[in-house]
């Protein structure tokens, strides 16, 4: 059985059926729309931190959370490596710039916790910088919460065997190979180093005002349902009923409009028609 990155081993739950998953996901996504409307109307600020092992399911969970939300008021922040100027700043500075204003939700697809994870394990920061981070992170997060920001932190947990299986699946899928990087593959050979770094991170940053919540992610469908359900349960939103707008009737033109001849325009080729023709030919055979 694969090793889990949590201190307690648990038996893997049964896979959630596709029918149950899709039905519940749709219901939860409708609630997320209600929650976003409440955030916009009340001027609330929400920050969601998504962390965990590579291939643990963070990205797919974020995709389902944001699928039907208005991108104007819900942002996903996945910061690249800091440039030369950012390296000279206070470590948290570039994250502060991306915090939400009133009426916004910001989801960090990895966050300031890079310093406690990949930077620590791969030697991208000094021991002094790492220790300073463990000291400052709880202070930084308390300041966010004290200022009224709703901060939610999720750690996606997956076994080593399942992680390797997902890496292999990505390797075999041309549409998802871009998700594999040399840094991702390092997480296999440095599994125990990442486990120790995660344990140390939890000791210093799992604080009452901004606790960590672990998401068991052996089954991605189950983990998506669980994290969305938990998120909704922790945000004190209320459904805001807004009157539906009346769609106006198109007024009659005083002068009859004559559209220019089609020949004067450039149209995208109707490739779909060829597919339909091909399907009909196949049926006749």
C-alpha angles and dihedrals in degrees: 000000000000122000117255122216090229123086093242124063115222132186112255111255120235117273115269112243117248092237094052091043097051094045094051094040091055091050092049093046089055088054090049089057089052090048093051091050089053090050091052095045096046098038092238121164121220128187120187118190116201116194137154145102121332109271091015093128104262095130096048091048091051089049092055093045093053099034096105101019124111106260090209091071101024117063132184114212117198104165120203123223111301117266124230093273094048091050088064093053131087103281096244094045100095090048092052089057089060099048116120126266122215112310096019138116119205122192116197111210089203115345144186085324088082085091093059093045126028095012092052096044097042095043095244091137134041124251088249092054090047094050091046089053093052088052097045101039095073090046091049092050094046088054090052092050093044089055090056102262114143103226121193122181122195129186116198111214124202135164122250092244093053091046092054090047090054092047089052091049090053091049091055094046114076090199093059104034090101087071090067117085133165087251091056092052090051087066088071097055092039097044095129092044090055090047092054091046091051092049091051091047092053092049092058103032107034093099129163094246093048110020128180119245117202118218115203102222109179086113109042094199092054093046093052092052091047098048095046091047091050094047091052091048092056098049112080094219128152128205109258113207113213122187112253113245120246113242105229123228115251109253119237114256116246088216120037108252117230115200115219115253114280090236090072093064134070112233130195109251113261098240090159090067089060090053091052091049091050091051092051091050090051091052092053091055 
